Amino acid sequence: MVATLILWVLILGIIWIYGWGALRALRPLLSQQADEPPSSGLHHFTLTALTGLVVVSTYAQTFSLFGKVSLWAFVGLLAGAAAIAAWGLRSGQFTRPEWKKMPVLGGLLLALAVLTIFENATHTPSNPDTGIYHAQAIRWIETYGVVPGLGNLNTRFAFNSSWLVTHALFSLKFLDLWSFHLVASVLFLLTTLYFFDGVLALLRRKETENEQTLPLSGVFSLFLLPLSFEVLASEISSPGTDLPVTLLLWMLLVEWMKRVESGEKRLGSHALFIFLLCFYSVTVKLSAAPVLMLVIGLGVQLLRSREFKRIFILAGLGLLILAPWMARNVILSGYLVYPLPEVDLFDVDWKIPRRTAELERDYIKAWAIDPATDIDIVFRRSFQGRTRLWFAEMTANRRAIVLGAAAAPLMLAGLWLLSGLRRLARQFARVWLAVLTALCGAAYWFFSAPDIRFGYGWLLPLLVFTVAPVFLLAEAAARRWLKRPQLFMQVVVLLLALYQGLVLVRSFNTKDLSARWILPRDYWTYPTRRCDLKNTSLWCADAYSECWYDPFPCVPIANPVVGLRGSRLAEGFRVYD
């Protein structure tokens, strides 16, 4: 736990410094007439740190194209952070954020949330996909950077994610302790602070605001804060890609709502944050692609303001974020985007066979529908048959999530049919692009890989769109009938704190506390055996297809037609006919 706290401070400090430097460097890009939304110290801190995460991750991906992401990559990162910090101190441009006194209930909720994250961060990773390929992919990045045709060795290695490269950068493997996996907990902490800031804004509402409807951004923060722990708490210690993409999508939708509520139309710092994080989310996981609709929305607003130069500069920034990710895709798989073999632009000897890529895509979809049924049997069913099978295989609570999300358009449309709720309907209509983005994201998820954990980033915001009108009506009624207008929100926050306490108790593990006191728990170690490729041998999983981090290199199953392209692992792998 001691090391976890130290590494938290180190990672947060580095990404905040890079975020501050990036926002300072990009300040000339911002519109002079931009009406910046009011920002608390907590909100500004989280946006700055997340901007830095984008910068640092892009740096790590670029570095991986030329060498292993290990000691010298980290030294370069520290040198850059030191240079930015020295510039900020020398110029006197570091400003102290404005922090307000925190309500007691708010402080209790935040303390319980942070303790829950801290406890879970020290656990052994539990995500099975981490054992199948995340941990080994990180080790390949730590050891070689990017390897040509690595996807031939294990097709999952071609699921290129900037998130795994970022984990390799901060794993500190060169210390010869073990490969730390704490970046997910840092992102979860930042997300918690971000949503907590929205809850705090509701709790601090002044009496003069009591006749106004609660801001949707605050209501969404109120719901998404506990939902993040409910569906993702067990993932905090794992370097999996589902957690980061879900949290990033939630923050982007809420930040768009804040932009609409503030009336900002031009390119301010918060709009710049939305733009950068939208592109970054796609590099974390391709299922985030529908979030680029928010980028289109920003572009349309800039076109209306005739800010053509800024549009071209922003497009260049987006390309800068995507370029190293796309280059890694080509090197790992031979395709610009894997597993989409339709985008076939390169003729390289390490390319994953087209039929393999097509089968991989179909397997993901079939597994998401019914993991226990053979892929051919799944696809022999009609669309209606597959849908019924998919829904029947769900647990009751997951069915409730899907049905609640599907009810969002009906709920919002119903607001217009009741004349007394037209004001509430107009409030939701203002954030129509966020609603449309979530709907398109859910549709993309349903038709590509409808496993529930892949869809949390879209389904749960839609679920909140369904229940938020009921919550707003209940809050308005309580405000009208209670003598203490803030009592309703105080009770809600108290209930959140009680829930958070239960999550903390449920998460706390006393059995291995002594083993986690200094260092967080390492990856699992599962049995393996030697197995042969075309012209070399390596390790294969002997249980549950899981290799975890040791030994290296290890794959779930060896493909006998795959072999080395040369004499060394760094030269990559290819398929031999």
Secondary structure, DSSP 8 states (H G I E B T S, - for coil): -HHHHHHHHHHHHHHHHHHHHHHHHTGGGS-TT-------HHHHHHHHHHHHHHHHHHHHHHHHTTS-SSHHHHHHHHHHHHHHHHHHHHHT-----------HHHHHHHHHHHHHHHHHHTS----HHIIIIIHHHHHHHHHHSS-TTHHHH-GGGGS--HHHHHHHHTS-GGGSS-----HHHHHHHHHHHHHHHHHHHHHT--GGGTTS---HHHHHHHHHHHHHHHHHGGGTTS--SHHHHHHHHHHHHHHHHHHHHHT--S--HHHHHHHHHHHHHHHH-GGGGGGHHHHHHHHHHHHHTT-HHHHHHHHHHHHHHHHHHHHHHHHHHSSSSTT-TTS-----TT---HHHHHHHHHHHHHHHH-TTS-HHHHHHS-HHHHHHHHHHTS-HHHHHHHHHHHTHHHHHHHHHHSGGGHHHHHHHHTTHHHHHHHHHHHHHHHHH---HHHHHHHHHHHHHHHHHHHHHHHHHHHHHH-SSTTHHHHHHHHHHHHHHHHHHHHH---TTHHHHSSS--------EEEEE-SS-EEEEESSTT---SSSSSEESS--TTEEESSSSGGG-EEE--
